[in-house]
């Protein structure tokens, strides 16, 4: 039953946070102790896995930077996911339902996985792999590949590698918009339609 409007973190160690409705990753200021070393935090900076669960919309309005070499970001959102600031992590795991628009051109993750119900659009600044992502912050089973019952669009400015199966059900389509790179696969894709751009 947690209910905050805005979350910010400068942290070292896993973070698992669940909110009952809408949540914004933004700026939080502490006026209780003005002499503290840190009084204002913008976005999320962490060196370990981060899991955010919401019962409403998630808005990323400040940078999310997961800096650990093998550290992942999990977004389990019932509402929509939107951003005005970029995110970076070794892996991004998308769970839940609701429209996902993560189309900031400076997003940078190495591996993407999703088990989702609703449209997903994700943009990455360079290479991207569809693979397996594990969340140790809010322990859930690992997610491999992409399973979704609505249209999915992946946009990259580098290579796109499909290392785990992509399954788009419900008569829906997959769009791969890849520039400055190649598209290769070691796992199968299934969808009603496949659109290749770039």
Buried (B, 14 or more C-beta within 10 A) or exposed (E): EEEEEBBBBEBEEBBBBBBBBBBBBBEBEEEEEEEEEEEEBBBBBBBBBBBBBBBBBBBBBBBBBBEBEBBBBBBBBBBBBBBEBBBBBBBBBBBBBBBBBBBBEEBBBBBBBBBBBBBBBBBBBBBBBBBBBBBBBBEBEEBBBBBBBBBBBBBBBBBBBBBBBBBBEEEBBBBBBBEEBEBEBEBEBEBEEEEEEB
